[in-house]
Amino acid sequence: MGSNRRYGSDVTDAALNEMLVRPRPISLSEGERGAAEVREASEPVPVKAWVRFPEMPVLVDGRAVAWTDRAVWVEFTMRDGSTMRAWVWASAVRRS
């Protein structure tokens, strides 16, 4: 008769990460960012960054849109198309 076929799966690292976390990143406070002047990028810089969520940190593909001497404001897009931003430690960010 028929056969049981799977036609692909949406079980990717990104899908698992989003299933495990609520899409509300934890941003650094103004004090953690430092008192230095915030410098905005003339054009966003592609980065990979560790963003903290309440449940766990997640490595995202994003864009650095601003920074201080200690922190980077990272913008990233979730799988549902929503765009989020979070301040993260500069050491948690690498250019893509």
Residue, then its C-alpha position, 0 to 999 in steps of 0.5 A: m500500500g502506501s509508505n510513510r514518508r517525511y517531507g522535510s523537517d523544521v527542526t533546525d538550531a534556529a527553530l529549537n532556539e526559538m522554541l526554547v526562548r521567549p523572543r524578549p532579549i535582555s539588554l545591558s543597562e545604561g550603567e553596564r554599557g558605560a558612560a562613553e558616547v554612543r556611536e551609531a554606525s553609518e551602515p549596519v555591520p554584519v555580526k554574530a552575537w551572543v544575546r541573552f534571553p531569560e531562558m538561555p543565551v542564543l548566538v544570532d546573526g545580526r547587525a551592529v547598529a551602535w556601540t560604546d567602548r564596552a557594548v554593542w547594540v545588535e539588531f537581529t531578525m527572528r524567524d517570524g520576521s520580527t526585528m529585535r535589538a539588544w545591547v550586549w557586551a562587546s566581547a560577545v560580538r564578532r564580525s561575520 
